[in-house]
Amino acid sequence: MKSKMVSVNEVCQVLQQLAPLSSAESWDNVGLLLGRAERPVGRLMTCLTLTPNVVCEAIGRNVQMIVTHHPVMFRPIKSITSETLEGRLLLDLIEAGIAVYSPHTAFDNAGEGINQWLAESLGLELIEPLRPFATGIPGGSGRVGIFQETLSRKEFLEKVAAVIGAEYLEVAWHGSENVRRVGLACGSAAEYLTDALQSGCDTFVTGEARFHAAVECQSRGINLVLMGHYCSERPAVIRLAALLSARLGDVECFSSEHDQNPLRQIPG
């Protein structure tokens, strides 16, 4: 006897167990963003960002649902037409019957989410939220932890690069030469720098930051390490496919092969 097909709604329920939407930032656009909740899902693909190549891949691989970390329709839209890139992507997805879900900051903040994974993978201990939620919701955003033994700058940077598979890192090293207490937040999260300072961190790690954040680190004596937005989040998106596969036995879950870093380092 054939097993009952898993529905879009059932996938959403599993995703919300992994990354409760209540833990997303208030400004975010998370959850099921496109598609019919009752439709069956046999193949699911995760990606960091929906691009034309990723959408084309999903259609070609007969996917019924995409879980994209970065949401579509992040800003309000008044029309969906082929006149804009986002409109073309949405039309292609609708015509192919592909549902789209985004966990975004809910997955950043989750107990099995990106920031927790980064902290654990780096070998930090006594890990806590860098910015605890104000009231009513356990947990928080970002992470802070300590190394059991102090690391040199070289040891720490090599560890970061190895964990995220980065070819290079950007560094503003203006504090302690050694690393013991680290704050981190994936993506574009320089606004957590103040939290890292208040938590007594000697080093703060994020994906990307503006120039003035690096200047502030210089004036306040804290080390800043930029992993790159893509590299700070893409490994956990690959891991998300495995987490979903373990929970959705009848659904084939995999990560996009065309989800690529739009930035390249070119020798000067």
C-alpha positions in Angstrom: 0.0 0.0 0.0 1.3 3.5 -0.9 2.0 5.8 2.0 0.0 9.0 2.2 1.7 12.0 0.5 3.1 14.7 2.7 1.3 18.0 2.2 2.8 21.5 2.0 1.0 22.3 5.3 2.7 19.3 7.0 6.1 20.4 5.8 5.3 23.9 7.2 4.5 22.3 10.5 7.8 20.5 10.7 9.6 23.7 9.7 7.8 25.6 12.5 8.9 22.9 15.0 12.5 23.4 13.8 12.3 27.2 13.7 9.2 28.7 15.5 7.9 31.7 13.6 7.4 33.4 17.0 11.2 33.7 17.2 11.5 35.6 13.9 12.3 39.3 14.0 9.3 41.6 13.9 10.3 43.2 10.5 10.8 39.9 8.8 8.5 38.1 6.2 8.5 34.4 7.2 6.4 31.3 6.8 4.5 30.0 3.7 4.8 32.8 1.2 3.5 31.1 -2.0 1.5 28.0 -2.7 -1.5 25.9 -1.7 -1.2 24.3 1.7 -3.1 21.2 0.7 -0.8 20.3 -2.3 1.4 17.2 -2.0 5.2 17.4 -1.7 7.4 14.6 -3.0 10.6 16.6 -3.6 11.8 19.6 -1.6 14.8 21.9 -2.3 16.5 24.3 0.1 18.4 27.4 -1.0 19.8 30.6 0.5 18.3 32.9 -2.1 15.8 32.5 -5.0 17.5 33.5 -8.2 16.6 32.7 -11.8 19.1 29.8 -11.9 17.7 28.3 -8.6 14.1 28.6 -9.9 15.1 27.0 -13.2 16.8 24.2 -11.3 13.7 23.6 -9.1 11.5 23.4 -12.1 13.9 21.1 -14.0 14.2 18.8 -10.9 10.4 18.5 -10.5 10.4 20.1 -7.1 7.0 20.8 -5.4 8.4 23.0 -2.6 11.3 25.4 -2.0 12.6 26.4 1.4 14.5 29.6 0.8 16.3 31.3 3.7 16.0 34.8 2.2 12.3 35.5 1.6 10.7 36.6 -1.6 8.3 39.6 -1.3 10.4 40.9 1.5 9.0 44.4 0.8 5.3 44.9 -0.1 4.5 44.6 -3.8 1.4 45.8 -5.6 1.7 43.7 -8.7 3.2 40.5 -10.0 4.2 40.9 -13.7 7.0 39.9 -16.0 8.2 43.5 -15.9 10.3 42.9 -12.7 12.8 40.1 -11.8 10.8 39.2 -8.7 7.6 39.1 -10.7 9.1 36.8 -13.3 10.4 34.4 -10.6 7.0 34.4 -8.9 5.1 33.8 -12.1 7.5 30.9 -13.0 7.0 29.3 -9.6 3.2 29.7 -9.7 3.0 28.3 -13.2 5.1 25.3 -12.0 3.0 24.8 -8.9 5.9 25.2 -6.6 5.3 26.4 -3.0 7.8 28.7 -1.3 8.5 28.9 2.4 11.0 31.1 4.2 12.2 30.6 7.8 14.8 33.4 7.6 15.4 35.0 11.1 13.4 32.3 12.8 16.0 29.8 11.6 18.8 32.3 12.5 17.6 32.3 16.1 16.4 28.7 16.5 17.9 26.1 18.9 19.0 24.1 15.8 19.4 27.1 13.7 22.3 29.0 12.0 23.8 30.9 14.9 23.6 27.9 17.3 25.2 25.7 14.6 28.0 28.3 14.0 28.7 28.6 17.7 28.8 24.8 18.3 30.9 24.2 15.1 33.5 26.7 16.2 33.8 24.8 19.5 32.4 27.5 21.8 31.0 26.5 25.2 28.5 28.0 27.6 26.6 29.2 24.5 23.8 31.7 25.1 21.8 34.2 23.0 23.7 37.3 22.4 20.5 39.3 22.5 17.9 37.5 24.6 14.2 38.0 23.6 12.5 40.6 25.8 9.5 38.7 27.1 7.4 35.6 26.7 9.6 33.7 24.2 12.6 31.6 25.3 15.9 32.1 23.6 17.1 35.0 21.6 19.1 36.2 18.6 22.9 35.8 17.9 25.0 33.7 20.1 27.9 34.3 22.6 30.2 31.7 24.1 33.7 31.0 25.3 36.6 28.8 24.3 37.8 26.4 27.0 41.4 27.5 26.0 42.4 30.8 24.5 43.1 30.7 20.8 45.6 32.8 18.9 44.4 35.1 16.1 45.8 32.7 13.5 44.1 29.6 15.1 40.8 31.3 15.4 40.7 32.6 11.8 41.7 29.2 10.5 38.9 27.6 12.5 36.3 30.1 11.2 37.4 29.7 7.6 37.3 25.9 7.9 33.8 25.8 9.5 32.2 27.8 6.8 34.4 26.8 3.8 35.5 30.3 3.2 38.4 31.1 0.9 39.1 34.4 2.7 37.8 36.5 5.6 37.8 40.2 6.2 39.2 41.3 9.5 39.4 44.5 11.6 41.7 43.3 14.5 41.8 46.1 17.0 41.4 44.3 20.4 43.1 41.4 22.1 45.6 39.5 20.1 44.1 36.3 21.5 40.5 35.1 21.4 38.5 33.7 24.3 34.9 35.2 24.4 33.1 35.4 21.0 29.8 36.9 19.9 28.4 36.0 16.6 25.4 36.6 14.3 25.0 35.4 10.8 24.2 37.5 7.7 24.3 41.3 7.9 24.3 41.8 11.7 26.6 44.6 12.7 23.8 46.0 14.9 24.8 43.3 17.4 28.2 44.8 17.9 26.9 46.7 20.9 25.5 43.5 22.4 28.9 41.8 21.9 30.6 44.7 23.7 28.1 44.6 26.6 28.7 40.8 26.8 32.4 41.3 27.3 33.4 39.8 24.0 36.9 40.3 22.7 35.8 39.3 19.2 32.6 39.7 17.2 31.9 37.6 14.1 29.2 38.3 11.4 28.6 37.9 7.7 29.0 41.5 6.5 29.1 45.0 7.9 29.4 48.6 6.8 32.6 50.5 6.8 31.6 52.5 9.8 31.1 49.4 11.9 34.7 48.5 11.3 35.7 52.0 12.3 33.7 51.6 15.5 35.5 48.4 16.3 38.8 50.2 16.0 37.7 52.9 18.4 36.2 50.5 20.9 38.9 47.9 20.9 37.1 44.8 19.7 38.0 42.4 16.9 35.7 42.1 14.0 35.6 39.1 11.6 33.5 39.2 8.5 32.7 35.7 7.0 30.8 37.0 4.0 27.0 37.0 4.0 26.8 33.9 1.7 29.4 31.9 3.6 27.9 32.7 7.0 24.6 31.1 6.0 24.9 28.7 3.1 26.4 25.7 5.1 23.4 25.7 7.4 21.0 25.8 4.4 22.6 22.6 3.2 22.3 21.2 6.7 18.6 22.2 6.8 17.9 19.8 3.9 19.3 17.0 6.0 17.3 18.1 9.1 14.1 18.1 7.0 15.0 14.7 5.3 15.2 13.1 8.8 11.8 14.4 9.7 10.0 14.0 6.4 10.9 10.4 5.5 8.6 10.3 2.4 9.9 13.5 1.0 13.2 13.7 -1.0 15.0 16.8 0.4 18.1 18.3 -1.1 20.0 21.6 -1.4 20.2 23.6 -4.6 23.3 23.1 -6.7 22.9 26.5 -8.4 22.7 28.5 -5.2 26.0 30.4 -5.5 27.9 33.3 -4.0 27.4 36.3 -6.3 30.7 37.8 -5.1 34.1 36.7 -6.3 37.5 37.6 -5.1 39.7 38.7 -8.0 43.5 39.2 -7.6 44.4 42.9 -7.7 
